Amino acid sequence: MADHTADRMDAAAAPPLTGKNHKPRPEPEERDRVGTQAGTPRGKPPRNRPRRGPATTNGTGLLGGTTARTLGLLAAVVLLAAVALASVLIGYQQLTPEELHLAYAGYTGSDTDLVVRHLRVPRTLAGLFVGAALGAAGVIVQGVTRNPLGDPGLLGINAGAALAAVLAISALGATALLGYVGFAFLGAALAACVVYTVGSLGPDGATPVKLALAGVAISAMLGSMTSAIVLQDRATLDEYRFWVVGSLVGADSTSLPQALPFLAAGLVLAVALARPLNVVALGDDLARSLGTRLWLVRTGSAVAVVLLAGTATALAGPIGFVGVAVPHIARALVGPDHRWLLPWSAVLAPLLLLVADIAGRVVVRPEELQVGIVTALIGAPFFILLVRRRKAAGL
C-alpha cells in the first residue's frame, strides 16, 4: 500500500509529457543554440558567425563580368602598344617619334634609319611574337597537365631546341640566328614527340603525371648531351652561350617572316583547344563521360605547344618564367576559363617581355642585360611565392 502511494506521489511530481516520452521542446533561443551546436540545419546561425564571402575571386577572377574582361583586355592591348613604341625609342641611342616616322616615310640610309629598320623594330616585333607564343603555350601546358607550375620546357622543348642548335653550330658551322633557327625548331618538335611517346606508354595513355615525368627525364638526357658537346668545342660554346641566355637581339627582318606562319598556326590551334581544355580541367573521368576525346585534346595541345614554344625558343633562345608566371596573373584577373586565359596571356606575356627587355637596356647602360636574365630576376621571386602559396593551400 505504501509502495502504491509513493508511485502516485512520484507521478504527480513529474512534469507532464506531451506526446511520446520525449523531452519538452526548448524555447526558440535555446533551440537555435542547440541546433547550431549540433551542426544541424535547424535554427538560425549566431550573429557572430562569419559569412562566406563571394566566390568571384577564385571562380571568375577580379574581372568577373564579360564587359569588365573585354574592357580590361582592350586596355591591356593599348598599354602593350605604348610599351612597344617605347621599345623602339629607348636604347643606347634615344630616338624620337619623328625619327621613327622618317625612318619609313623618308628613308635616307642614315644611321638612325638603319637602327630603326634593322635593329629596334625587328627586336620589338620579336618580343611581341615570342611573348604571345610563350604566354599561350604556358596556358596550354598548365591546362593539359593540370600542373600549376608547368611551362613549355616541361615537354622537353627547350632542351631539344638547345641540342639541335648546338649540333647546327658545331657540325654545320652555323654562326647566325638564321643558320640554326630551323634546326632549333626541329629539335624542339622531335623532343616533344619523344616526350609524348614515352608518356603515352602503358594502358592509361598520356596522363599528366607521366607526361611530366617523361619531360623531366628527356630534358635531363638532352641537357647532358648538350653540355658534353659544348665543353669540347670552344667555338661552339662562344656562339651557344649568347643564344642560350635568351635574347631578342638576334631577330631580324629575315627570320621573323619565316617564324610567323608557325606562330599563327599555333595560336589558331590554341584557340580551338580552349573549350576542350575547360572540360579536361574537370578530370579525366568526367571529361570522358562528357564525350571528350582526351587523346585528341592532348595530341592537339602537344602540337600547339611545339608550334608556339618551339618557334619562340628558336627565335630568342630559352626564356624562362614567362610561360609560368603570366598564366597565373591572367587567371587571377579573369578566372580559369581558357577562352579568356588564352587572349589575356597572349597580351600580358609580350607586355612583360618588352618591359624586361627595356629594363635590360636601361639598367646597365651603355651595356645591356639579355632579356632572359631580366625575366629570370623578375620571375624567380614570383615562382618562389607561387610555390609557397600552393604549399600553403595544400596543392
C-alpha positions as CSV (number, residue, x, y, z in Angstrom):
1,M,0.0,0.0,0.0
2,A,2.8,2.4,0.8
3,D,4.6,1.5,-2.4
4,H,1.5,2.4,-4.5
5,T,1.1,5.7,-2.6
6,A,4.8,6.5,-3.3
7,D,4.4,5.8,-7.0
8,R,1.4,8.1,-7.2
9,M,3.3,10.8,-5.5
10,D,6.2,10.5,-7.9
11,A,3.9,10.6,-10.9
12,A,2.2,13.7,-9.6
13,A,5.5,15.4,-9.1
14,A,6.8,14.5,-12.5
15,P,6.4,17.1,-15.4
16,P,3.6,16.4,-17.8
17,L,4.5,14.6,-21.0
18,T,3.5,15.8,-24.4
19,G,3.0,13.1,-27.0
20,K,5.6,10.3,-26.6
21,N,8.0,10.1,-23.8
22,H,10.4,12.8,-25.1
23,K,11.9,15.9,-23.6
24,P,9.9,19.1,-23.9
25,R,10.7,21.4,-26.9
26,P,13.2,24.1,-25.9
27,E,12.4,27.8,-26.3
28,P,13.3,29.4,-29.7
29,E,16.5,30.9,-28.5
30,E,17.6,27.7,-26.9
31,R,16.6,25.7,-29.9
32,D,18.7,27.9,-32.2
33,R,21.6,27.5,-29.9
34,V,21.3,23.7,-29.7
35,G,20.7,23.2,-33.4
36,T,23.8,25.3,-34.3
37,Q,26.0,23.5,-31.8
38,A,24.8,20.1,-33.1
39,G,25.7,21.0,-36.6
40,T,22.1,20.5,-37.9
41,P,20.4,22.9,-40.3
42,R,17.7,23.7,-37.7
43,G,17.7,27.2,-36.3
44,K,19.5,30.4,-37.3
45,P,23.3,30.8,-37.2
46,P,24.6,33.0,-34.4
47,R,25.1,36.6,-35.4
48,N,28.8,36.5,-34.7
49,R,29.3,33.6,-37.2
50,P,31.4,34.8,-40.2
51,R,29.6,34.7,-43.5
52,R,31.1,33.2,-46.6
53,G,32.5,35.8,-49.0
54,P,31.7,35.9,-52.7
55,A,33.3,33.2,-54.8
56,T,34.2,35.6,-57.6
57,T,37.9,35.9,-56.6
58,N,38.7,32.2,-57.2
59,G,36.0,31.3,-59.6
60,T,35.9,34.2,-62.0
61,G,38.9,36.4,-61.1
62,L,39.0,40.0,-60.2
63,L,37.3,41.0,-63.5
64,G,34.1,38.9,-63.0
65,G,31.9,40.2,-65.9
66,T,32.2,39.8,-69.6
67,T,32.2,43.6,-70.0
68,A,34.9,44.1,-67.5
69,R,37.1,41.4,-69.0
70,T,36.6,42.8,-72.5
71,L,37.4,46.4,-71.5
72,G,40.4,45.2,-69.4
73,L,41.7,43.3,-72.4
74,L,41.4,46.4,-74.6
75,A,43.2,48.5,-72.0
76,A,46.0,45.9,-71.9
77,V,46.3,46.0,-75.7
78,V,46.6,49.8,-75.6
79,L,49.2,49.5,-72.9
80,L,51.1,46.9,-75.0
81,A,51.1,49.3,-78.0
82,A,52.6,52.0,-75.8
83,V,55.3,49.7,-74.4
84,A,56.1,48.6,-78.0
85,L,56.5,52.2,-79.0
86,A,58.8,52.8,-76.0
87,S,60.8,49.7,-77.0
88,V,61.5,51.2,-80.4
89,L,62.5,54.6,-79.0
90,I,64.5,53.6,-75.9
91,G,68.0,52.3,-76.0
92,Y,71.7,53.3,-76.3
93,Q,70.7,55.8,-78.9
94,Q,67.5,57.6,-77.8
95,L,65.0,58.2,-80.7
96,T,62.0,60.5,-81.1
97,P,58.7,59.6,-82.7
98,E,59.6,62.0,-85.6
99,E,62.8,60.0,-86.3
100,L,60.7,56.8,-86.2
101,H,58.3,58.2,-88.8
102,L,61.1,59.5,-91.1
103,A,62.9,56.1,-91.0
104,Y,60.0,54.7,-93.0
105,A,58.4,57.7,-94.7
106,G,61.7,59.3,-95.8
107,Y,64.4,56.6,-95.7
108,T,67.8,58.0,-96.5
109,G,70.1,55.2,-95.2
110,S,71.3,57.2,-92.3
111,D,72.5,55.6,-89.0
112,T,69.2,56.4,-87.4
113,D,67.2,54.8,-90.2
114,L,69.3,51.7,-90.0
115,V,68.9,51.4,-86.2
116,V,65.1,51.8,-86.5
117,R,64.5,49.5,-89.5
118,H,67.1,46.8,-88.9
119,L,67.5,46.7,-85.1
120,R,64.8,48.3,-83.0
121,V,61.6,47.4,-85.0
122,P,62.6,43.7,-85.6
123,R,63.6,43.4,-81.9
124,T,60.3,44.8,-80.8
125,L,58.3,42.6,-83.2
126,A,60.3,39.6,-81.9
127,G,59.3,40.5,-78.4
128,L,55.6,40.6,-79.4
129,F,55.7,37.3,-81.2
130,V,57.8,35.4,-78.7
131,G,55.9,36.8,-75.7
132,A,52.5,35.9,-77.2
133,A,53.7,32.4,-78.1
134,L,55.2,31.7,-74.6
135,G,52.1,33.0,-72.9
136,A,49.7,30.9,-74.9
137,A,51.9,27.8,-74.7
138,G,52.1,28.2,-70.9
139,V,48.3,28.2,-70.6
140,I,48.0,25.1,-72.7
141,V,50.7,23.2,-70.8
142,Q,49.2,24.1,-67.4
143,G,45.8,23.2,-68.6
144,V,46.5,19.8,-70.3
145,T,48.8,18.6,-67.5
146,R,46.8,20.2,-64.7
147,N,50.1,21.3,-63.2
148,P,50.1,24.9,-61.9
149,L,53.9,25.1,-62.2
150,G,54.1,23.7,-65.7
151,D,55.8,25.6,-68.5
152,P,56.7,24.8,-72.1
153,G,60.0,23.4,-71.0
154,L,58.1,20.6,-69.3
155,L,57.7,18.8,-72.6
156,G,61.4,19.0,-73.4
157,I,61.1,21.8,-75.9
158,N,63.9,24.0,-74.5
159,A,66.3,21.1,-74.2
160,G,65.6,19.7,-77.7
161,A,66.0,23.2,-79.3
162,A,69.3,23.7,-77.4
163,L,70.7,20.4,-78.5
164,A,69.7,21.0,-82.1
165,A,71.2,24.5,-82.1
166,V,74.5,23.1,-80.7
167,L,74.6,20.4,-83.4
168,A,74.0,23.0,-86.1
169,I,76.8,25.2,-84.7
170,S,79.3,22.5,-84.2
171,A,78.7,20.2,-87.1
172,L,77.4,22.6,-89.8
173,G,79.3,25.8,-88.7
174,A,76.1,27.9,-88.3
175,T,77.1,31.3,-86.9
176,A,73.9,33.3,-87.2
177,L,70.4,33.0,-85.9
178,L,69.1,32.3,-89.4
179,G,71.5,29.4,-89.7
180,Y,70.2,27.4,-86.7
181,V,66.7,28.7,-86.1
182,G,65.3,25.9,-88.3
183,F,67.3,23.3,-86.5
184,A,66.2,24.6,-83.1
185,F,62.6,24.3,-84.1
186,L,63.1,20.8,-85.5
187,G,64.9,19.8,-82.3
188,A,62.1,21.1,-80.2
189,A,59.5,19.2,-82.2
190,L,61.4,15.9,-82.0
191,A,62.0,16.3,-78.3
192,A,58.3,16.9,-77.7
193,C,57.4,13.9,-79.8
194,V,59.7,11.7,-77.8
195,V,58.3,13.0,-74.5
196,Y,54.7,12.4,-75.7
197,T,55.6,8.9,-76.9
198,V,57.3,7.9,-73.7
199,G,54.5,9.5,-71.6
200,S,51.9,7.6,-73.6
201,L,53.3,4.1,-72.8
202,G,51.0,1.9,-70.7
203,P,47.3,1.2,-70.6
204,D,46.3,4.6,-69.3
205,G,47.9,6.6,-72.2
206,A,49.3,10.0,-71.8
207,T,48.4,11.0,-68.3
208,P,49.5,14.4,-66.9
209,V,51.9,12.8,-64.4
210,K,53.5,10.5,-67.0
211,L,54.0,13.4,-69.3
212,A,55.6,15.5,-66.6
213,L,58.0,12.7,-65.6
214,A,58.9,11.9,-69.2
215,G,59.6,15.6,-69.9
216,V,61.9,15.8,-66.9
217,A,63.8,12.6,-67.9
218,I,64.2,13.5,-71.6
219,S,65.2,17.1,-70.7
220,A,67.9,15.9,-68.4
221,M,69.2,13.5,-71.0
222,L,69.3,16.1,-73.8
223,G,70.8,18.7,-71.4
224,S,73.7,16.3,-70.6
225,M,74.3,15.7,-74.3
226,T,74.4,19.5,-75.0
227,S,76.9,20.0,-72.2
228,A,79.1,17.3,-73.5
229,I,79.3,18.8,-77.0
230,V,79.7,22.4,-75.7
231,L,82.5,21.6,-73.3
232,Q,84.6,20.0,-76.0
233,D,84.3,22.8,-78.6
234,R,85.3,26.4,-77.6
235,A,83.9,28.0,-80.8
236,T,80.6,26.3,-80.3
237,L,80.5,27.5,-76.7
238,D,81.1,31.1,-77.7
239,E,78.2,31.0,-80.1
240,Y,75.9,29.0,-78.0
241,R,76.2,30.9,-74.7
242,F,74.8,34.1,-76.4
243,W,71.7,32.2,-77.6
244,V,71.1,30.1,-74.5
245,V,70.6,33.0,-72.1
246,G,67.6,34.2,-74.2
247,S,67.8,37.3,-76.3
248,L,65.8,39.3,-78.8
249,V,68.8,41.0,-80.3
250,G,69.4,38.3,-83.0
251,A,65.9,38.6,-84.6
252,D,65.9,40.3,-87.9
253,S,63.6,41.0,-90.8
254,T,64.6,37.7,-92.5
255,S,63.9,35.3,-89.6
256,L,60.6,36.9,-88.4
257,P,58.6,36.2,-91.6
258,Q,59.8,32.6,-91.5
259,A,58.5,32.1,-88.0
260,L,55.2,34.0,-88.4
261,P,53.3,31.1,-90.1
262,F,54.2,28.6,-87.4
263,L,53.2,31.1,-84.7
264,A,49.9,31.9,-86.4
265,A,49.1,28.2,-86.8
266,G,49.9,27.5,-83.1
267,L,47.6,30.4,-82.0
268,V,44.7,29.2,-84.1
269,L,45.1,25.7,-82.7
270,A,45.3,27.1,-79.2
271,V,42.0,29.0,-79.6
272,A,40.4,25.8,-80.9
273,L,41.5,24.0,-77.8
274,A,40.0,26.5,-75.3
275,R,36.7,24.7,-74.7
276,P,38.1,21.2,-74.6
277,L,40.7,22.3,-72.0
278,N,37.9,23.6,-69.8
279,V,36.4,20.1,-69.8
280,V,39.8,18.4,-69.2
281,A,40.2,20.6,-66.1
282,L,37.3,18.8,-64.6
283,G,39.2,15.5,-64.5
284,D,39.7,12.6,-66.9
285,D,36.7,10.5,-65.8
286,L,34.2,13.4,-66.0
287,A,35.7,14.5,-69.3
288,R,35.2,11.1,-70.8
289,S,31.7,10.9,-69.5
290,L,31.0,14.2,-71.4
291,G,32.3,12.8,-74.6
292,T,35.7,14.4,-74.7
293,R,38.4,12.5,-76.6
294,L,41.3,13.0,-74.2
295,W,43.9,11.6,-76.6
296,L,42.9,14.1,-79.3
297,V,43.0,17.0,-76.9
298,R,46.4,16.1,-75.6
299,T,47.8,15.5,-79.1
300,G,46.5,18.8,-80.3
301,S,47.9,20.5,-77.2
302,A,51.3,19.0,-77.8
303,V,51.2,20.2,-81.5
304,A,50.2,23.7,-80.4
305,V,52.9,23.9,-77.8
306,V,55.5,22.7,-80.2
307,L,54.5,25.3,-82.8
308,L,54.4,28.1,-80.3
309,A,57.2,27.4,-77.8
310,G,59.4,25.7,-80.4
311,T,59.3,28.7,-82.7
312,A,59.8,31.2,-79.8
313,T,62.7,29.2,-78.5
314,A,64.3,29.0,-81.9
315,L,64.0,32.8,-82.3
316,A,65.1,34.0,-78.9
317,G,66.5,31.1,-77.0
318,P,65.1,29.5,-73.9
319,I,63.4,32.4,-72.0
320,G,62.2,31.2,-68.6
321,F,59.4,32.1,-66.2
322,V,57.2,33.9,-68.7
323,G,55.2,30.8,-69.5
324,V,54.8,30.0,-65.8
325,A,54.1,33.5,-64.4
326,V,51.8,35.1,-67.0
327,P,49.0,32.4,-66.9
328,H,48.7,32.8,-63.2
329,I,48.5,36.6,-63.5
330,A,45.8,36.2,-66.1
331,R,44.0,33.6,-64.0
332,A,43.9,36.0,-61.1
333,L,42.2,38.6,-63.4
334,V,39.7,36.5,-65.4
335,G,39.4,33.2,-63.7
336,P,40.2,29.6,-65.0
337,D,38.2,29.8,-68.3
338,H,40.6,29.1,-71.1
339,R,38.6,31.1,-73.5
340,W,39.7,34.2,-71.6
341,L,43.0,32.9,-70.3
342,L,44.5,32.5,-73.8
343,P,43.9,36.0,-75.2
344,W,44.9,37.6,-71.8
345,S,48.1,35.6,-71.6
346,A,48.9,36.3,-75.3
347,V,48.7,40.1,-74.4
348,L,50.3,40.1,-70.9
349,A,53.3,37.9,-71.9
350,P,54.7,40.2,-74.6
351,L,53.9,43.2,-72.3
352,L,56.1,41.6,-69.6
353,L,58.8,40.6,-72.1
354,L,59.1,44.0,-73.7
355,V,59.2,45.7,-70.2
356,A,62.0,43.3,-69.2
357,D,63.9,44.0,-72.5
358,I,63.6,47.8,-72.0
359,A,64.8,47.4,-68.4
360,G,67.8,45.4,-69.6
361,R,68.8,48.3,-71.9
362,V,68.5,50.9,-69.2
363,V,69.8,49.4,-66.0
364,V,73.4,48.8,-67.1
365,R,73.7,51.4,-69.9
366,P,75.7,51.6,-72.1
367,E,75.8,47.8,-71.8
368,E,72.7,45.6,-72.0
369,L,71.3,42.7,-70.0
370,Q,69.7,40.0,-72.1
371,V,66.0,39.6,-71.7
372,G,66.3,36.1,-70.4
373,I,68.4,37.3,-67.5
374,V,65.9,40.0,-66.6
375,T,62.9,37.7,-66.8
376,A,64.8,35.2,-64.5
377,L,65.5,38.0,-62.0
378,I,61.8,39.0,-62.1
379,G,60.3,35.5,-62.3
380,A,62.4,33.7,-59.6
381,P,60.8,35.6,-56.7
382,F,57.4,35.2,-58.3
383,F,58.0,31.5,-58.7
384,I,59.1,31.1,-55.0
385,L,55.9,33.0,-53.8
386,L,53.8,30.8,-56.1
387,V,55.3,27.6,-54.7
388,R,54.8,28.8,-51.1
389,R,51.2,29.7,-51.8
390,R,50.5,26.4,-53.4
391,K,52.1,24.6,-50.5
392,A,50.0,26.6,-48.0
393,A,46.9,25.7,-50.0
394,G,47.8,22.0,-49.8
395,L,48.3,21.6,-53.6
